[in-house]
């Protein structure tokens, strides 16, 4: 069993997740930004043109590559039904309890017959350090963290600052076209990559951009 687990992890290009930075096996570092959507079709023609020009200007200012990843996941309705079930037990009014139960049955029936999908937009910002010794203490994030050498800590911090500057530029550029953003923290990154490699698992919820 352990050999199977090790063989499976060999296909995962991630070496570690540290301080909200994804470290790949080849030494490349990534930050992931969750982005909101824009109701482009509801904008006027002048507003649409302004958004396109602003987005084009943003892309032209970048001197590094970006990856935009769109994730569609089947919405896990079970946590919502559990909340409603808790509310049902607290109802003193019989009519309200019946209506709540009928609503829960409707939601459960509808989602069992139809795939209700949630869509999330991610911007992956890369940085490739010229010198980064990934053999010193970068443990696999699936197996837990271990100690880091002081030299590696200093190198990592220098490269992380460079990556954060890129992320700040991306966040500012997207804000110019009305896109709200949120930099994914470690737990969100683990959740993202877990579902990326386990798409059939319905558990967990996708991160949400704060309004």
C-alpha positions, 0 to 999 in steps of 0.5 A, a space after each residue: 500500500 505504501 509503495 502505491 501511495 509513493 508511486 501516486 505522489 510521483 505524478 504530483 509535481 508539487 514538492 511543498 506548500 510554504 507561507 502560501 507559496 506552492 513549491 514545485 519539484 523543479 524549484 518553480 514557485 507559484 502563488 494562486 489568486 482567486 478571481 471574481 467574475 464580471 457581468 460583461 454582457 450586462 455592461 454597455 458597449 462603452 463599458 465593455 470597450 473600456 474593460 477590454 482596453 484596460 485588460 489589454 493594457 494590464 497584460 501588456 505591462 506584464 513581463 512574466 507569464 500567467 496561467 488562468 485556470 477555470 474550475 467547474 465543480 459539482 456543488 456539494 449541497 449536503 452542508 446546506 441541507 445539514 444547516 436547514 435540518 438544524 433549523 427545522 429542529 428549532 422551529 416551534 411553529 408546526 407550519 414553518 417546520 412542514 414548509 422547511 421540510 418540504 423545501 429540503 425535500 425539493 432541494 434534495 430531489 432537484 440536486 439529485 436529478 440535476 448537476 448544480 455546478 459552481 465555477 471558480 476562476 484562478 490566476 496562477 503566478 509563477 516565479 522561477 528562482 535561479 538558485 534554490 536548493 530544493 533538496 534541503 528540507 522541502 518536504 512533500 506537503 502531503 506528508 507534513 512539514 519538516 525543518 528548514 536550513 537557515 540558508 534555504 530559509 533566506 533564499 526562500 524569503 528572497 524569492 517569496 518577496 519577488 513572487 509577492 511583487 508579481 502577485 501584487 501587480 496582478 491583483 492591481 491590474 485585475 482590480 482595474 477591470 472590476 475583478 475582486 481577488 483573494 490570494 489563496 492561503 495554505 489550506 485553500 491551496 491544499 483543497 484546490 490541488 486535492 480536488 484537482 487530482 481527485 475530481 470525483 470527490 464531492 466533499 469540501 467547498 471551493 474558496 470564495 472571493 470576499 465581497 
